[in-house]
C-alpha cells in the first residue's frame, strides 16, 4: 500500500478519535466514567500513534495493525464510558455483565427467536438443559421460578436480579455453579452471542415460570 494512503489513514484516525470524544461528551450519551480518566486514557491512545508515520514508511502492514488495534481500543473506551453505537444489537456482548445489563435497555427481546436459538444446533442449549429433568445442567422448565425462589436465596447471589443472574450464567458460567452441578458450560458465549441474541434468549428463559423440577 502506498505510504501516502497510509498517512491519509493516519489523519483519518485522528479525526475519528476526535469525533469519538465529541460523541462521548454529547447530551444523548452521558458519561458513566470519570472525565479526567477518560481524557488520560484518550491521550495515552493518541500517544501510541506517535510512531505511526515512521512505521508506515518502514513496515506498512505493522502500521495498519497498530491502527486497527488503537481503533478497537478507542471503541472499547467509548463503550465503557456510556456510548451506545447504532449497531449495538448486532455486536457481540462480551463478558462484562455490568455493561451488558446497561446495554440491554437498548434492545427488546423476541421470545420466539430466543426459543429458536435455545434449540439450535449452533448453541445447543437443549443438549444439557433438557426440558424437564437436567443431569448435566439445570432443566429448562421452571428457569424463572428456580431463579426467583432458589438461586437468589443463595447468599452468594445476594443483591442479584434475575436478569443479572441469567446474564452471568450465560457469559460467565464459572462464576456461580448451581449446587449439585459441575462447571461444564462453555465460557465463550459472550463471543458468540450478539446483544439481540442474548435479549431474545433472556426473554425466552424468563417465560419459563412453571414449576421447577429441582
C-alpha positions, 0 to 999 in steps of 0.5 A: 500500500502506498505510504501516502494512503497510509498517512491519509489513514493516519489523519483519518484516525485522528479525526475519528478519535476526535469525533469519538470524544465529541460523541462521548461528551454529547447530551444523548450519551452521558458519561458513566466514567470519570472525565479526567480518566477518560481524557488520560486514557484518550491521550495515552491512545493518541500517544501510541500513534506517535510512531505511526508515520515512521512505521508506515514508511518502514513496515506498512502492514505493522502500521495498519495493525497498530491502527486497527488495534488503537481503533478497537481500543478507542471503541472499547473506551467509548463503550465503557464510558456510556456510548451506545453505537447504532449497531449495538444489537448486532455486536457481540456482548462480551463478558462484562455483565455490568455493561451488558445489563446497561446495554440491554435497555437498548434492545427488546427481546423476541421470545420466539427467536430466543426459543429458536436459538435455545434449540439450535444446533449452533448453541445447543442449549437443549443438549444439557438443559433438557426440558424437564429433568437436567443431569448435566445442567439445570432443566429448562422448565421452571428457569424463572421460578428456580431463579426467583425462589432458589438461586437468589436465596443463595447468599452468594447471589445476594443483591442479584436480579434475575436478569443479572443472574441469567446474564452471568450464567450465560457469559460467565458460567464459572462464576456461580455453579448451581449446587449439585452441578459441575462447571461444564458450560462453555465460557465463550458465549459472550463471543458468540452471542450478539446483544439481540441474541442474548435479549431474545434468549433472556426473554425466552428463559424468563417465560419459563415460570412453571414449576421447577423440577429441582 
